[in-house]
Amino acid sequence: MSIDESVLTETRREFSTLAKGVHLVSHSLGPIPRAARRYAAQFLDEWENDSIGAWHRWLPAVRELGDLIADVIGVDHGTVAVMANVSNVQAAVASCFAFNTSDAAPFRGRTKIVYDALNFSTVHYVWQEQVRRGAELVVVNGKNGVDAPIDELIAAIDEKTLLVPISHVLFRSSAMYDAKRVIDHAHKMGAMVLLDCYQSAGVVPLHLKEWGCDMACGGSVKWACGGPGAAYLYVRPDLLPLLRPMSAGWFSHEEPFAFDMGPMRYADDVWRMIGGTPAIPSIYTARAGWEMVRKLGVEAIRKKSLRQTALLRKLVEERGHRVNTPREDASRGGTVCFDFEGAEKVSQVLSMQNLFHDYRPNCGIRVSPHFFTIDDEISQFVTEVDRATRAA
Ligand SMILES: Cc1ncc(COP(=O)(O)O)c(C=O)c1O
């Protein structure tokens, strides 16, 4: 169902923080919805009033957030685990493999981990360290540091490849992979894809089940307006029984409260990946943003995002700035990155004026309208870039 843009911008009243500045930084930190404070207070009230009985609300809340995220990323309820951050998620996935003959079929003999040099650093750090355990890294370079290097990536995925842990939308340029194409090729080679959707979920419609995605992850901090500590992992249900994480914990066990000291019996659902006690306060604060995204619908958010990012692109191109984000709608996420001589200094001036955005080396100024952004804020931002550039 198509939904008018005004329904999206009416949500501004749900964000008191928007009165404090122009918020164009959801690729890094989404603004706090008022309801997040209410949910945080609910957590504290439950703790105070119900004591140990609070767990009867807290544990279901973990599953409920997983299901809420599942709706946004296009997978079934019960297939998403909530974990602390993407690094933990990647490490838990890595711990499922020994990279030697103790790996069961279909993983045995597959030691290559293939991704691109524009991946988010934290993912690289996790997989790089697996080299000590026998993994072989293949990090492909793109042509220009902007576009997602899909041809190079696909050429590198072969029958020795175990996993392709890539970002769906690249943090540095907001270039977007054709995820279905990568997944289809990986499957042809018998490999799996772990798609990091941190920069796409909430602003780009996702159909991960339909795409046959093996595993996916992301977090709540950015486009989901949910704050830190509530990342997630989706695993394709038929793959799950093959995954036996070494980074286990009692919540990964079939019967956590049996305190069984025998051999590990993994939970038969995605909780086998969770490890220890979930970060309940973060799960409460994350709920409000995800609820808003689900209610508004990512299709509607994307439509507005494409219009506003095209507007922003036009305004900065008119000024002669170099845009480091692909032009085609199908090849880009929700951010426009642009650069010019002195951009870092200008960025610092704008930040002091509460024009929230950021600057990254080899990328430039990153600006992200989101569902609550009005066009006036985009014009104001560009006008202030002009003013700060003239004054520099
Ligand atoms: C694509 C992507 N993955 C992961 C992260 C963060 O990882 P973590 O949750 O481990 O801090 C970010 C940004 O913070 C990101 O942009």
The ligand as an ORCA input file, in Angstrom:
! r2SCAN-3c Opt
* xyz 0 1
  C      27.810     -2.134      7.860
  C      28.146     -2.057      9.339
  N      28.359     -3.185     10.034
  C      28.649     -3.158     11.349
  C      28.741     -1.953     12.014
  C      29.029     -1.935     13.473
  O      29.359     -3.150     14.076
  P      29.151     -3.388     15.625
  O      27.675     -3.614     15.852
  O      29.955     -4.582     15.944
  O      29.620     -2.183     16.357
  C      28.538     -0.752     11.308
  C      28.624      0.598     11.933
  O      28.752      0.881     13.063
  C      28.232     -0.820      9.949
  O      28.020      0.297      9.227
*
